[in-house]
Amino acid sequence: MNKARVFILCATIAVVTAAFAQAPTYKLGRPATAEEIRKRDISVAPDGAGLPAGHGTVTQGRRDYQTLCANCHGDRGEGMLQYPALVGGQGTLRSKNAVKTVGSYWPYATTVWDYIHRTMPYARPGSLTPNETYAVTAFILFLNGIVDEKAELNEKTLPRVKMPNREGFVGDPRPDVLTGKVDK
């Protein structure tokens, strides 16, 4: 066999293998619907850009937290078993035994909201409404002494919450990170 035939045979095998690798073989899942994509297609920035309309109070959050969160994170956010504490740890970050919680580590309240909204509750991630998310966020921030018991959070007030560790992170100066656009 000459080199040209070997090359053609190898190229054909590579193309056929790549084609089979792209084909769905297990028939699991389905393409996401436009509505499913719309529900998940959010980006919440530290300044609050991207937060949906909604509101929640500490009182509402206490109720929602007890129903949706306390089984894993404890009645007062102390953490249970493998689930992390959400409360405490202030003043420990520079120690050998740093305790990273919402109140000690997280730099922006908007990031707390975004994380809760996308990933909680554990058994049904992404199932909370914006109002439930604002309320649970308010309650967790209250437990950490960051907002008072009368606080109502919404898309305007949440970005103004000053987290204790806001200055504890170094900004990323890359242009694509600052603007979200990649220069070509």
Secondary structure as UniProt FT lines:
FT   HELIX           3..22
FT   HELIX           34..40
FT   TURN            46..47
FT   TURN            49..50
FT   STRAND          55..57
FT   HELIX           58..68
FT   HELIX           70..73
FT   TURN            75..76
FT   TURN            81..82
FT   TURN            90..91
FT   TURN            93..94
FT   TURN            96..97
FT   TURN            102..105
FT   HELIX           109..119
FT   TURN            122..123
FT   TURN            125..126
FT   HELIX           130..143
FT   TURN            144..145
FT   TURN            149..150
FT   STRAND          152..154
FT   TURN            155..157
FT   HELIX           158..160
FT   TURN            164..165
FT   HELIX           166..168
FT   HELIX           175..179
//
